[in-house]
Amino acid sequence: MARNELRPIVKLRSTAGTGHTYVTRKNRRNDPDRLTLRKYDPVARQHVPFREER
């Protein structure tokens, strides 16, 4: 299996509505659904959930 198929690059967008994004890779076998991570949003100046964008 090719590297890009198993670990695709995904954008994580802030749920606070600030428009801030992070870019990361995810393992499709372990996380087949949309990924949600709690990360720091510098615009909102607090930790908020970031959700995978398609």
Biopython code that builds the backbone (N, CA, C, O; Angstrom):
import numpy as np
from Bio.PDB.StructureBuilder import StructureBuilder

atoms = [
    (1, "MET", "N", (0.836, -1.181, 0.000)),
    (1, "MET", "CA", (0.000, 0.000, 0.000)),
    (1, "MET", "C", (0.881, 1.246, 0.000)),
    (1, "MET", "O", (1.895, 1.290, 0.698)),
    (2, "ALA", "N", (0.515, 2.217, -0.749)),
    (2, "ALA", "CA", (1.312, 3.440, -0.843)),
    (2, "ALA", "C", (1.208, 4.264, 0.437)),
    (2, "ALA", "O", (0.242, 4.145, 1.191)),
    (3, "ARG", "N", (2.193, 5.078, 0.665)),
    (3, "ARG", "CA", (2.235, 5.878, 1.886)),
    (3, "ARG", "C", (1.077, 6.867, 1.958)),
    (3, "ARG", "O", (0.505, 7.068, 3.030)),
    (4, "ASN", "N", (0.727, 7.481, 0.844)),
    (4, "ASN", "CA", (-0.326, 8.485, 0.866)),
    (4, "ASN", "C", (-1.703, 7.888, 1.118)),
    (4, "ASN", "O", (-2.588, 8.581, 1.620)),
    (5, "GLU", "N", (-1.904, 6.624, 0.783)),
    (5, "GLU", "CA", (-3.203, 5.993, 1.018)),
    (5, "GLU", "C", (-3.402, 5.648, 2.479)),
    (5, "GLU", "O", (-4.510, 5.774, 3.001)),
    (6, "LEU", "N", (-2.343, 5.214, 3.146)),
    (6, "LEU", "CA", (-2.472, 4.789, 4.532)),
    (6, "LEU", "C", (-2.433, 5.959, 5.508)),
    (6, "LEU", "O", (-3.191, 5.976, 6.479)),
    (7, "ARG", "N", (-1.562, 6.938, 5.267)),
    (7, "ARG", "CA", (-1.427, 8.079, 6.176)),
    (7, "ARG", "C", (-1.623, 9.376, 5.407)),
    (7, "ARG", "O", (-0.646, 10.052, 5.085)),
    (8, "PRO", "N", (-2.864, 9.734, 5.107)),
    (8, "PRO", "CA", (-3.096, 10.957, 4.340)),
    (8, "PRO", "C", (-2.875, 12.217, 5.183)),
    (8, "PRO", "O", (-2.978, 12.188, 6.409)),
    (9, "ILE", "N", (-2.573, 13.308, 4.505)),
    (9, "ILE", "CA", (-2.446, 14.613, 5.154)),
    (9, "ILE", "C", (-3.847, 15.188, 5.311)),
    (9, "ILE", "O", (-4.609, 15.230, 4.345)),
    (10, "VAL", "N", (-4.194, 15.634, 6.520)),
    (10, "VAL", "CA", (-5.517, 16.191, 6.790)),
    (10, "VAL", "C", (-5.377, 17.579, 7.404)),
    (10, "VAL", "O", (-4.389, 17.876, 8.076)),
    (11, "LYS", "N", (-6.377, 18.425, 7.165)),
    (11, "LYS", "CA", (-6.445, 19.747, 7.790)),
    (11, "LYS", "C", (-7.367, 19.669, 8.983)),
    (11, "LYS", "O", (-8.437, 19.064, 8.910)),
    (12, "LEU", "N", (-6.956, 20.281, 10.089)),
    (12, "LEU", "CA", (-7.785, 20.368, 11.278)),
    (12, "LEU", "C", (-8.207, 21.823, 11.435)),
    (12, "LEU", "O", (-7.360, 22.707, 11.561)),
    (13, "ARG", "N", (-9.511, 22.072, 11.428)),
    (13, "ARG", "CA", (-10.023, 23.436, 11.541)),
    (13, "ARG", "C", (-10.636, 23.642, 12.926)),
    (13, "ARG", "O", (-11.279, 22.742, 13.467)),
    (14, "SER", "N", (-10.436, 24.818, 13.488)),
    (14, "SER", "CA", (-10.925, 25.147, 14.822)),
    (14, "SER", "C", (-12.449, 25.172, 14.850)),
    (14, "SER", "O", (-13.088, 25.667, 13.922)),
    (15, "THR", "N", (-13.025, 24.633, 15.928)),
    (15, "THR", "CA", (-14.483, 24.678, 16.107)),
    (15, "THR", "C", (-14.916, 25.987, 16.761)),
    (15, "THR", "O", (-16.112, 26.228, 16.929)),
    (16, "ALA", "N", (-13.946, 26.843, 17.136)),
    (16, "ALA", "CA", (-14.274, 28.129, 17.745)),
    (16, "ALA", "C", (-14.713, 29.156, 16.699)),
    (16, "ALA", "O", (-15.179, 30.239, 17.052)),
    (17, "GLY", "N", (-14.568, 28.819, 15.419)),
    (17, "GLY", "CA", (-15.000, 29.726, 14.363)),
    (17, "GLY", "C", (-13.985, 30.797, 14.012)),
    (17, "GLY", "O", (-14.330, 31.791, 13.373)),
    (18, "THR", "N", (-12.738, 30.610, 14.421)),
    (18, "THR", "CA", (-11.721, 31.617, 14.136)),
    (18, "THR", "C", (-11.065, 31.403, 12.782)),
    (18, "THR", "O", (-10.430, 32.316, 12.254)),
    (19, "GLY", "N", (-11.208, 30.216, 12.213)),
    (19, "GLY", "CA", (-10.601, 29.928, 10.925)),
    (19, "GLY", "C", (-9.180, 29.423, 11.010)),
    (19, "GLY", "O", (-8.548, 29.201, 9.977)),
    (20, "HIS", "N", (-8.654, 29.235, 12.213)),
    (20, "HIS", "CA", (-7.279, 28.740, 12.376)),
    (20, "HIS", "C", (-7.228, 27.256, 12.038)),
    (20, "HIS", "O", (-8.139, 26.511, 12.399)),
    (21, "THR", "N", (-6.170, 26.812, 11.347)),
    (21, "THR", "CA", (-6.032, 25.414, 10.961)),
    (21, "THR", "C", (-4.668, 24.867, 11.344)),
    (21, "THR", "O", (-3.689, 25.607, 11.431)),
    (22, "TYR", "N", (-4.618, 23.569, 11.570)),
    (22, "TYR", "CA", (-3.390, 22.807, 11.735)),
    (22, "TYR", "C", (-3.373, 21.765, 10.631)),
    (22, "TYR", "O", (-4.428, 21.366, 10.138)),
    (23, "VAL", "N", (-2.174, 21.315, 10.233)),
    (23, "VAL", "CA", (-2.032, 20.260, 9.240)),
    (23, "VAL", "C", (-1.300, 19.106, 9.904)),
    (23, "VAL", "O", (-0.278, 19.309, 10.560)),
    (24, "THR", "N", (-1.826, 17.879, 9.733)),
    (24, "THR", "CA", (-1.211, 16.702, 10.332)),
    (24, "THR", "C", (-1.481, 15.493, 9.461)),
    (24, "THR", "O", (-2.182, 15.592, 8.453)),
    (25, "ARG", "N", (-0.934, 14.363, 9.839)),
    (25, "ARG", "CA", (-1.205, 13.095, 9.154)),
    (25, "ARG", "C", (-1.993, 12.214, 10.106)),
    (25, "ARG", "O", (-1.868, 12.327, 11.325)),
    (26, "LYS", "N", (-2.810, 11.330, 9.532)),
    (26, "LYS", "CA", (-3.546, 10.398, 10.385)),
    (26, "LYS", "C", (-3.436, 8.997, 9.807)),
    (26, "LYS", "O", (-3.248, 8.823, 8.603)),
    (27, "ASN", "N", (-3.554, 8.011, 10.665)),
    (27, "ASN", "CA", (-3.544, 6.621, 10.246)),
    (27, "ASN", "C", (-4.981, 6.217, 9.956)),
    (27, "ASN", "O", (-5.820, 6.218, 10.857)),
    (28, "ARG", "N", (-5.266, 5.877, 8.730)),
    (28, "ARG", "CA", (-6.625, 5.573, 8.312)),
    (28, "ARG", "C", (-7.152, 4.276, 8.929)),
    (28, "ARG", "O", (-8.359, 4.120, 9.110)),
    (29, "ARG", "N", (-6.252, 3.352, 9.250)),
    (29, "ARG", "CA", (-6.696, 2.092, 9.882)),
    (29, "ARG", "C", (-7.169, 2.330, 11.315)),
    (29, "ARG", "O", (-8.171, 1.753, 11.736)),
    (30, "ASN", "N", (-6.467, 3.165, 12.060)),
    (30, "ASN", "CA", (-6.828, 3.424, 13.461)),
    (30, "ASN", "C", (-7.948, 4.452, 13.592)),
    (30, "ASN", "O", (-8.749, 4.368, 14.522)),
    (31, "ASP", "N", (-8.019, 5.421, 12.678)),
    (31, "ASP", "CA", (-9.009, 6.501, 12.746)),
    (31, "ASP", "C", (-9.749, 6.625, 11.416)),
    (31, "ASP", "O", (-9.483, 7.555, 10.655)),
    (32, "PRO", "N", (-10.670, 5.710, 11.120)),
    (32, "PRO", "CA", (-11.378, 5.805, 9.838)),
    (32, "PRO", "C", (-12.363, 6.971, 9.790)),
    (32, "PRO", "O", (-12.673, 7.471, 8.709)),
    (33, "ASP", "N", (-12.857, 7.407, 10.944)),
    (33, "ASP", "CA", (-13.798, 8.531, 11.002)),
    (33, "ASP", "C", (-13.037, 9.846, 11.038)),
    (33, "ASP", "O", (-11.806, 9.867, 11.018)),
    (34, "ARG", "N", (-13.776, 10.931, 11.092)),
    (34, "ARG", "CA", (-13.122, 12.241, 11.173)),
    (34, "ARG", "C", (-12.387, 12.388, 12.492)),
    (34, "ARG", "O", (-12.896, 12.022, 13.551)),
    (35, "LEU", "N", (-11.191, 12.924, 12.408)),
    (35, "LEU", "CA", (-10.320, 13.073, 13.565)),
    (35, "LEU", "C", (-10.676, 14.358, 14.319)),
    (35, "LEU", "O", (-10.912, 15.396, 13.702)),
    (36, "THR", "N", (-10.714, 14.286, 15.654)),
    (36, "THR", "CA", (-10.942, 15.462, 16.494)),
    (36, "THR", "C", (-9.852, 15.505, 17.548)),
    (36, "THR", "O", (-9.695, 14.566, 18.328)),
    (37, "LEU", "N", (-9.097, 16.599, 17.571)),
    (37, "LEU", "CA", (-8.033, 16.783, 18.555)),
    (37, "LEU", "C", (-8.236, 18.107, 19.278)),
    (37, "LEU", "O", (-8.695, 19.082, 18.685)),
    (38, "ARG", "N", (-7.892, 18.137, 20.559)),
    (38, "ARG", "CA", (-7.987, 19.357, 21.341)),
    (38, "ARG", "C", (-6.632, 20.045, 21.287)),
    (38, "ARG", "O", (-5.652, 19.549, 21.842)),
    (39, "LYS", "N", (-6.582, 21.203, 20.608)),
    (39, "LYS", "CA", (-5.330, 21.922, 20.406)),
    (39, "LYS", "C", (-5.513, 23.402, 20.739)),
    (39, "LYS", "O", (-6.633, 23.872, 20.944)),
    (40, "TYR", "N", (-4.402, 24.121, 20.789)),
    (40, "TYR", "CA", (-4.428, 25.536, 21.137)),
    (40, "TYR", "C", (-4.790, 26.383, 19.923)),
    (40, "TYR", "O", (-4.211, 26.216, 18.849)),
    (41, "ASP", "N", (-5.741, 27.284, 20.090)),
    (41, "ASP", "CA", (-6.126, 28.235, 19.048)),
    (41, "ASP", "C", (-5.579, 29.601, 19.448)),
    (41, "ASP", "O", (-6.089, 30.205, 20.391)),
    (42, "PRO", "N", (-4.552, 30.107, 18.754)),
    (42, "PRO", "CA", (-3.946, 31.382, 19.148)),
    (42, "PRO", "C", (-4.862, 32.579, 18.946)),
    (42, "PRO", "O", (-4.676, 33.605, 19.600)),
    (43, "VAL", "N", (-5.844, 32.476, 18.061)),
    (43, "VAL", "CA", (-6.777, 33.586, 17.856)),
    (43, "VAL", "C", (-7.736, 33.680, 19.035)),
    (43, "VAL", "O", (-7.986, 34.772, 19.545)),
    (44, "ALA", "N", (-8.279, 32.533, 19.476)),
    (44, "ALA", "CA", (-9.188, 32.504, 20.622)),
    (44, "ALA", "C", (-8.431, 32.498, 21.945)),
    (44, "ALA", "O", (-9.019, 32.735, 23.000)),
    (45, "ARG", "N", (-7.130, 32.228, 21.892)),
    (45, "ARG", "CA", (-6.245, 32.152, 23.057)),
    (45, "ARG", "C", (-6.722, 31.146, 24.103)),
    (45, "ARG", "O", (-6.718, 31.423, 25.303)),
    (46, "GLN", "N", (-7.131, 29.977, 23.621)),
    (46, "GLN", "CA", (-7.506, 28.886, 24.515)),
    (46, "GLN", "C", (-7.468, 27.566, 23.754)),
    (46, "GLN", "O", (-7.388, 27.554, 22.526)),
    (47, "HIS", "N", (-7.525, 26.464, 24.481)),
    (47, "HIS", "CA", (-7.564, 25.154, 23.860)),
    (47, "HIS", "C", (-9.000, 24.839, 23.465)),
    (47, "HIS", "O", (-9.916, 24.939, 24.280)),
    (48, "VAL", "N", (-9.181, 24.460, 22.217)),
    (48, "VAL", "CA", (-10.508, 24.122, 21.693)),
    (48, "VAL", "C", (-10.389, 22.864, 20.830)),
    (48, "VAL", "O", (-9.294, 22.540, 20.370)),
    (49, "PRO", "N", (-11.491, 22.152, 20.603)),
    (49, "PRO", "CA", (-11.438, 20.989, 19.708)),
    (49, "PRO", "C", (-11.236, 21.428, 18.258)),
    (49, "PRO", "O", (-11.878, 22.367, 17.786)),
    (50, "PHE", "N", (-10.350, 20.747, 17.571)),
    (50, "PHE", "CA", (-10.117, 20.954, 16.135)),
    (50, "PHE", "C", (-10.624, 19.712, 15.435)),
    (50, "PHE", "O", (-10.298, 18.596, 15.841)),
    (51, "ARG", "N", (-11.423, 19.888, 14.382)),
    (51, "ARG", "CA", (-12.044, 18.782, 13.679)),
    (51, "ARG", "C", (-11.480, 18.661, 12.271)),
    (51, "ARG", "O", (-11.158, 19.658, 11.625)),
    (52, "GLU", "N", (-11.368, 17.425, 11.813)),
    (52, "GLU", "CA", (-10.849, 17.172, 10.473)),
    (52, "GLU", "C", (-11.781, 17.755, 9.412)),
    (52, "GLU", "O", (-13.004, 17.635, 9.487)),
    (53, "GLU", "N", (-11.160, 18.383, 8.431)),
    (53, "GLU", "CA", (-11.906, 19.020, 7.341)),
    (53, "GLU", "C", (-11.714, 18.189, 6.085)),
    (53, "GLU", "O", (-10.623, 17.673, 5.841)),
    (54, "ARG", "N", (-12.768, 18.053, 5.284)),
    (54, "ARG", "CA", (-12.647, 17.260, 4.047)),
    (54, "ARG", "C", (-12.756, 18.128, 2.839)),
    (54, "ARG", "O", (-12.678, 17.634, 1.714)),
]
sb = StructureBuilder()
sb.init_structure("model")
sb.init_model(0)
sb.init_chain("A")
sb.init_seg("    ")
for serial, (resi, resn, name, xyz) in enumerate(atoms, 1):
    if name == "N":
        sb.init_residue(resn, " ", resi, " ")
    sb.init_atom(name, np.array(xyz, "f"), 0.0, 1.0, " ", f" {name:<3s}", serial, name[0])
structure = sb.get_structure()
